[in-house]
Amino acid sequence: MPNHASEAQGPDQDQAAVYAAEDQLGDWLDRASRTPGTPLRITLGGSVQEFSPETEPRFTDPAGVQAYVDRVLTHLADLGAQYVDRAGVDRVGVPLVVRPRRGHRQAHYERHELPARGVIAIPPREVGGAWSLRGAVVLHEVAHHLAGELGHGPGFRTTFLRLLEDLGLPVTADLLHGAYRIEGLDEGLAGEDRTLVRIGRLLRQAERTDNTAEREAFFAKAQTLATHHQIALAVARASAQAEERRADPTYETVPIGESGKRSLARYVRLMIEIARANDVRVAIYTSNTKVSLYGFATDLAIVKALYASLVTQMVADGDAHLRSGAHRHDVREVWNARRRRWEVQPVHGSTARAAFYEAWADHIGQRLSSARHDARQSAIEADRGSTDAEGSTSTEIALRAREIEVVDYFTRMQRDHGIRGTWKGTAQAGHAAPGSHAAGTRAAARARLGTEQALPG
């Protein structure tokens, strides 16, 4: 592929490696486009991984690129994403103009018209610039605009990865990050927990869309990304590669609510469902005001992010259900002592809310577990080339070892901390308010991942 360039960038020792990495990314995206519906199988970090990258946009001319760039900047502004340069200027708000370029061998970014605007020069198809009329090339130049610095160093690379994540392209970002690592470009990137960053940005995408299909897609990407992250860490731990720092299980106490607050047990139930889908064990305070999470640090962060998003969603959906009055269709017989007779009355709002929350949490648990199972099976199938004497793949072995390590750690902590008994929750309310129970299931099926932060489906 011909080269990108940024104007007057001076010495740029990472440029060749960045170009090589992005050429590799382009090859992977081309392969994916030729076999839609079939995951890419790529060897990264010593293991075979499967990727299903998002569809890369293609353009017919620079005018189409301009329309796309305008949409990108508008999307970033709507998302509330800020790319602030060293002068304190948010580059999202700086216009970006696309113009045709005479030469065909390069696309480049021009900054000499800043702060009024930045300029991307793209060679048209008629001069041999068909190679540049694709999303990966255009977003490279947009990243130059947003990075606010010269060259292709860590700042630029981090900006490019963040841009892909903010645009809802986490799989493409994963592929690009992998290509950077292949080329030895870990500086400024390997130390970041990029998976959790991507998850948070996916959830912000889900939070800002009213389109049910989009919400579901972002949710699915989020939980799948989390599951793949766990698998990647497990395989790395099993193979003891020097590039990965060994992690140990840990625990963290998370507040649920103040003592006496309604529905605490249902909030705990939601936390348990999320934790179960992410290989985290839970110990519950008898007051239901706190829980302690036990597992690997990355998994604890994922569970907390998901919970923060989903509990807000659950409460909002429950409030909407009660405001609609639909819960009054659930009735029960109540003895009227004054009239000395049984009377049919709507169930109390607290009963309807409890039934709604129960169903909501249960269905979210099913969605998370299903996505986790599918992602794990996909990773195991991708690793079928290397099996042990019993036919188990390295991924299966690593996952089992990882799960055993968490169980052993939790068992030890139970003993050391004197954790006893089994959480019994509260009495089931679904039978008393079946209509609210069904409404909770429907609401959870279209739940978007979250407000404050949350996770991948």
C-alpha positions as a printed Julia matrix, in Angstrom:
457×3 Matrix{Float64}:
   0.0     0.0     0.0
   1.35    3.5    -0.72
   2.21    5.72    2.22
   0.47    8.18    4.47
   2.39   11.29    5.5
   2.03   14.3     7.74
   3.36   17.64    6.57
   6.78   18.8     7.79
   6.98   16.14   10.45
  10.78   16.05   10.71
  12.59   13.02   12.11
  10.07   10.23   12.7
  11.78    7.0    13.67
   8.49    5.12   14.15
   7.06    6.0    10.74
   8.23    2.9     8.85
   7.0     0.54   11.58
   3.62    2.31   11.75
   3.21    2.06    7.98
   4.13   -1.65    8.07
   1.6    -2.26   10.86
  -1.16   -0.44    8.99
  -0.35   -2.32    5.79
  -0.86   -5.5     7.81
  -4.16   -4.14    9.12
  -5.24   -3.35    5.56
  -4.43   -6.91    4.48
  -6.49   -8.33    7.35
  -9.46   -6.08    6.57
  -9.24   -7.06    2.88
  -9.31  -10.74    3.85
 -12.32  -10.15    6.07
 -14.18   -8.33    3.27
 -13.61  -11.25    0.89
 -15.13  -13.77    3.3
 -18.0   -11.99    5.09
 -19.4   -13.95    8.01
 -16.2   -15.98    8.43
 -13.95  -14.87   11.32
 -10.31  -14.07   10.64
  -7.86  -16.5    12.25
  -4.67  -14.66   13.17
  -1.71  -15.69   15.29
  -1.0   -13.03   17.92
   1.05  -13.41   21.08
   1.77  -17.04   20.36
  -1.88  -18.13   20.08
  -4.4   -18.31   17.27
  -7.22  -15.82   17.76
 -10.44  -15.18   15.85
 -11.58  -11.69   14.89
 -14.71  -10.46   13.13
 -13.77   -6.86   12.27
 -16.36   -4.23   11.58
 -17.08   -3.32    7.95
 -14.51   -0.84    6.67
 -16.05    2.1     4.77
 -14.93    2.67    1.17
 -15.26    5.85   -0.91
 -15.52    6.77   -4.57
 -13.89   10.21   -4.42
 -12.58   12.9    -2.03
 -16.08   14.35   -1.75
 -17.23   11.08   -0.19
 -14.27   11.24    2.17
 -15.29   14.77    3.18
 -18.82   13.63    4.03
 -17.4    10.78    6.11
 -14.93   13.02    7.96
 -17.75   15.43    8.78
 -19.78   12.55   10.25
 -16.8    11.38   12.28
 -16.23   14.78   13.9
 -19.96   15.21   14.52
 -20.1    11.8    16.15
 -17.15   12.58   18.41
 -18.76   15.86   19.44
 -22.08   14.16   20.19
 -20.22   11.49   22.18
 -18.56   14.17   24.27
 -15.1    12.86   23.32
 -12.32   15.43   23.72
  -8.92   15.38   21.99
  -7.13   18.27   23.63
  -3.71   19.29   22.3
  -0.83   20.83   24.26
  -2.23   24.3    23.69
  -5.48   23.29   25.37
  -7.48   23.22   22.11
 -10.05   20.43   21.65
  -9.27   19.3    18.11
 -12.73   17.75   17.66
 -14.07   21.29   17.27
 -11.49   22.28   14.63
 -12.88   21.86   11.08
 -11.2    19.32    8.83
 -11.25   19.82    5.06
 -10.56   17.15    2.44
  -8.95   18.17   -0.88
  -7.74   16.16   -3.91
  -4.01   15.52   -4.13
  -2.09   15.57   -7.42
   0.33   12.78   -6.62
  -0.92    9.24   -6.18
   1.66    7.73   -3.83
   0.7     9.45   -0.58
  -2.18   10.83    1.43
  -1.19   13.44    3.97
  -2.38   15.83    6.65
  -1.62   19.56    6.48
  -1.59   21.7     9.61
  -0.41   25.06    8.26
  -3.96   26.47    8.2
  -4.52   25.74   11.89
  -6.18   26.87   14.11
  -8.78   27.77   11.47
  -8.83   24.26   10.03
  -6.83   21.16    9.23
  -6.57   19.69    5.72
  -6.42   16.11    4.47
  -5.05   15.63    0.95
  -6.36   12.45   -0.7
  -5.34   11.31   -4.23
  -8.45   10.73   -6.37
  -9.14    7.45   -8.1
  -8.38    8.88  -11.55
  -4.73    9.57  -10.66
  -4.23    6.14   -9.07
  -5.45    6.92   -5.58
  -7.97    4.08   -5.21
  -5.81    2.63   -2.42
  -6.42    5.71   -0.25
 -10.22    5.75   -0.55
 -10.78    3.46    2.42
 -11.59    3.97    6.09
  -8.25    2.85    7.54
  -6.32    5.41    5.48
  -8.75    8.25    6.09
  -8.89    7.62    9.84
  -5.08    7.6     9.95
  -5.16   11.19    8.7
  -8.0    12.12   11.06
  -5.84   10.76   13.9
  -3.06   13.17   12.84
  -5.58   16.0    13.11
  -6.76   14.9    16.57
  -3.31   14.03   17.98
  -2.12   17.62   17.78
   1.52   16.58   17.37
   3.92   15.66   14.61
   5.05   12.2    13.68
   3.89    8.66   14.39
   5.07    8.23   17.96
   3.17    6.87   20.97
   0.89    9.92   21.11
  -0.28    9.43   17.53
  -0.73    5.66   17.93
  -2.72    6.04   21.13
  -4.91    8.66   19.44
  -5.55    6.4    16.44
  -6.57    3.49   18.68
  -8.8     5.74   20.76
 -10.42    7.14   17.63
 -11.33    3.64   16.44
 -12.78    2.85   19.86
 -14.8     6.07   19.99
 -16.23    5.27   16.56
 -17.47    1.88   17.78
 -14.75   -0.12   15.98
 -13.2    -2.07   18.88
 -12.29   -5.15   16.85
 -10.47   -3.04   14.26
  -8.69   -1.33   17.16
  -7.69   -4.74   18.54
  -6.29   -5.73   15.15
  -4.36   -2.47   14.81
  -2.96   -2.81   18.31
  -1.89   -6.36   17.46
  -0.2    -5.15   14.29
   1.64   -2.46   16.25
   2.91   -5.1    18.67
   4.09   -7.31   15.81
   6.17   -4.36   14.61
   7.59   -3.81   18.11
   5.58   -0.65   18.81
   4.59   -1.32   22.4
   5.88    1.89   23.94
   3.08    4.02   25.29
   0.5     1.34   24.59
   1.3    -1.87   26.44
   1.01   -0.22   29.83
  -2.56    0.86   29.25
  -5.48   -1.42   30.0
  -6.87   -0.87   26.54
  -9.56   -3.54   26.84
 -11.3    -1.79   29.7
 -11.03    1.52   27.86
 -12.69   -0.02   24.82
 -15.42   -1.52   26.94
 -16.2     1.81   28.56
 -16.41    3.53   25.2
 -18.68    0.85   23.79
 -20.99    1.38   26.7
 -21.06    5.11   26.14
 -21.98    4.34   22.53
 -24.83    2.12   23.74
 -25.98    4.76   26.19
 -26.32    7.43   23.53
 -28.37    5.51   20.97
 -32.13    5.01   20.95
 -31.85    2.34   18.26
 -32.56   -1.08   19.81
 -30.48   -2.95   17.22
 -27.49   -0.67   17.8
 -27.79   -1.03   21.57
 -27.84   -4.8    21.23
 -24.82   -4.74   18.91
 -22.78   -2.58   21.28
 -23.82   -4.74   24.21
 -22.73   -7.88   22.37
 -19.38   -6.33   21.42
 -18.81   -5.32   25.02
 -19.32   -8.72   26.66
 -17.51  -10.55   23.87
 -14.56   -8.18   24.18
 -14.43   -8.8    27.93
 -14.58  -12.55   27.44
 -11.86  -12.52   24.81
  -9.73  -10.4    27.11
 -10.05  -13.01   29.83
  -9.12  -15.77   27.41
  -6.1   -13.85   26.17
  -4.83  -13.37   29.71
  -5.44  -17.02   30.57
  -3.52  -18.31   27.58
  -0.69  -15.9    28.32
  -0.55  -17.06   31.93
  -0.5   -20.72   30.87
   2.29  -20.21   28.34
   4.24  -17.99   30.81
   5.34  -15.61   28.09
   7.79  -13.03   29.34
   5.83  -10.19   27.77
   2.92  -10.73   30.17
   3.24   -9.87   33.85
   1.68  -12.62   35.96
  -1.41  -11.47   37.83
  -2.82  -12.96   41.0
  -6.43  -13.06   42.19
  -7.51  -10.27   44.51
 -10.68   -8.98   46.12
 -12.55   -5.7    46.43
 -15.57   -4.6    48.45
 -18.26   -2.76   46.5
 -21.11   -0.78   48.15
 -24.64   -1.66   47.02
 -26.74    0.82   49.0
 -27.56    2.25   52.39
 -29.09    0.03   55.04
 -32.9     0.01   54.87
 -33.07    1.02   51.22
 -35.62   -0.92   49.2
 -34.6    -3.53   46.61
 -31.04   -4.05   47.9
 -31.43   -7.82   47.53
 -32.44   -7.37   43.89
 -29.38   -5.19   43.27
 -27.24   -7.91   44.79
 -28.92  -10.42   42.51
 -27.95   -8.36   39.48
 -24.35   -8.15   40.72
 -24.25  -11.94   41.13
 -25.49  -12.5    37.57
 -22.83  -10.17   36.16
 -20.08  -11.71   38.28
 -21.04  -15.25   37.3
 -20.58  -14.39   33.61
 -17.11  -12.99   34.27
 -15.5   -15.67   36.48
 -15.81  -13.65   39.68
 -16.96  -15.04   43.04
 -19.14  -12.97   45.38
 -19.53  -12.76   49.14
 -22.58  -10.81   50.36
 -22.93   -8.87   53.58
 -26.0   -10.01   55.54
 -27.47   -6.5    55.27
 -27.16   -6.61   51.45
 -25.45   -3.21   51.67
 -22.1    -4.46   50.32
 -20.58   -7.31   48.39
 -16.99   -8.47   48.11
 -15.78   -9.57   44.67
 -13.03  -12.2    44.31
 -11.13  -12.79   41.07
  -8.53  -11.25   38.78
  -8.27   -7.45   38.86
  -9.29   -7.0    35.23
 -12.4    -9.12   35.79
 -13.34   -7.16   38.92
 -13.1    -3.92   36.95
 -15.3    -5.39   34.22
 -17.95   -6.51   36.73
 -18.01   -3.12   38.46
 -18.31   -1.29   35.15
 -21.15   -3.52   34.0
 -22.98   -3.22   37.29
 -22.73    0.59   37.36
 -24.35    0.72   33.96
 -26.92   -2.02   34.35
 -28.26   -1.17   37.8
 -29.04    2.35   36.57
 -30.74    0.89   33.53
 -32.75   -1.56   35.62
 -34.02    1.1    38.0
 -34.97    3.43   35.14
 -36.85    0.64   33.36
 -38.61   -0.3    36.6
 -39.67    3.3    37.2
 -41.03    3.54   33.66
 -42.98    0.31   34.12
 -44.64    1.58   37.31
 -45.38    5.01   35.82
 -47.13    3.33   32.89
 -49.61    1.68   35.26
 -49.21   -1.66   33.49
 -48.45   -3.35   36.81
 -52.07   -2.83   37.88
 -53.1    -5.65   35.55
 -51.59   -8.03   38.14
 -54.22   -8.58   40.84
 -54.61  -10.62   43.99
 -57.39  -11.44   46.43
 -57.26   -9.48   49.68
 -59.49  -10.06   52.72
 -61.5    -6.94   53.61
 -62.09   -7.27   57.36
 -64.6    -4.41   57.47
 -66.76   -5.82   54.71
 -65.91   -9.4    55.7
 -65.21  -10.56   52.17
 -62.43  -11.27   49.73
 -61.77   -8.49   47.19
 -59.63   -8.37   44.06
 -57.02   -5.59   44.14
 -53.95   -4.68   42.08
 -50.67   -5.88   43.55
 -48.71   -3.32   45.49
 -46.16   -1.3    43.55
 -43.3    -2.68   45.65
 -44.31   -6.23   44.73
 -44.5    -5.32   41.05
 -41.08   -3.66   41.21
 -39.56   -6.7    42.9
 -40.95   -9.02   40.23
 -39.72   -6.68   37.48
 -36.19   -6.51   38.93
 -36.0   -10.28   39.4
 -36.86  -10.96   35.78
 -34.6    -8.13   34.55
 -31.57   -9.44   36.43
 -32.22  -13.05   35.41
 -32.5   -12.2    31.72
 -29.37  -10.03   31.79
 -27.57  -12.99   33.35
 -28.76  -15.22   30.52
 -27.56  -12.73   27.89
 -24.16  -12.35   29.49
 -23.7   -16.08   29.99
 -24.75  -16.87   26.44
 -22.33  -14.33   24.98
 -19.56  -15.63   27.24
 -20.19  -19.23   26.21
 -20.2   -18.37   22.5
 -16.97  -16.38   22.74
 -15.21  -19.09   24.73
 -16.29  -21.83   22.34
 -15.14  -19.74   19.4
 -11.71  -19.27   20.98
 -11.43  -22.96   21.82
 -12.38  -23.98   18.28
  -9.79  -21.56   16.89
  -7.16  -23.33   19.01
  -8.01  -26.86   17.87
  -4.62  -27.2    16.22
  -2.87  -27.71   19.57
  -4.34  -30.37   21.87
  -2.97  -32.46   24.7
  -3.18  -36.23   25.14
  -6.8   -35.95   26.28
  -7.8   -33.77   23.34
  -7.97  -30.49   25.29
  -6.71  -27.33   23.63
  -4.26  -24.94   25.27
  -7.1   -22.45   25.64
  -9.26  -24.99   27.5
  -6.38  -25.94   29.76
  -5.57  -22.32   30.53
  -9.19  -21.46   31.26
  -9.62  -24.4    33.6
  -6.41  -23.5    35.41
  -7.58  -19.91   35.71
 -10.99  -20.91   37.09
  -9.39  -23.29   39.58
  -7.06  -20.54   40.75
 -10.02  -18.23   41.45
 -11.95  -20.98   43.25
  -8.92  -21.85   45.38
  -8.35  -18.2    46.22
 -11.99  -17.66   47.16
 -12.0   -20.8    49.32
  -8.89  -19.61   51.13
 -10.36  -16.14   51.66
 -13.6   -17.64   52.98
 -11.58  -19.5    55.58
  -9.31  -16.57   56.44
 -12.15  -14.02   56.64
 -14.63  -16.28   58.36
 -17.18  -16.14   55.54
 -19.97  -18.62   56.32
 -23.42  -19.5    55.11
 -25.19  -19.12   51.79
 -26.98  -16.03   50.56
 -30.7   -16.78   50.29
 -31.82  -13.5    48.78
 -35.5   -12.72   49.35
 -38.83  -14.37   48.6
 -39.62  -14.63   44.91
 -42.15  -12.06   43.68
 -42.63  -13.25   40.11
 -45.58  -15.49   40.92
 -47.4   -12.6    42.61
 -46.91  -10.19   39.68
 -46.48  -12.25   36.48
 -47.2    -9.28   34.25
 -44.42   -7.22   35.82
 -42.15  -10.25   35.69
 -42.74  -10.55   31.93
 -42.23   -6.81   31.48
 -38.88   -7.08   33.26
 -37.77   -9.8    30.87
 -38.77   -7.71   27.84
 -36.98   -4.63   29.17
 -33.78   -6.59   29.86
 -33.84   -7.97   26.32
 -33.45   -4.46   24.96
 -31.24   -3.12   27.75
 -28.44   -0.83   26.73
 -25.22   -0.94   28.61
 -25.06    1.89   30.72
 -24.65    5.24   32.11
 -21.64    5.72   34.33
 -19.61    2.9    32.75
 -20.08   -0.72   31.85
 -19.13   -3.63   29.58
 -19.07   -6.36   26.25
 -22.06   -9.06   24.41
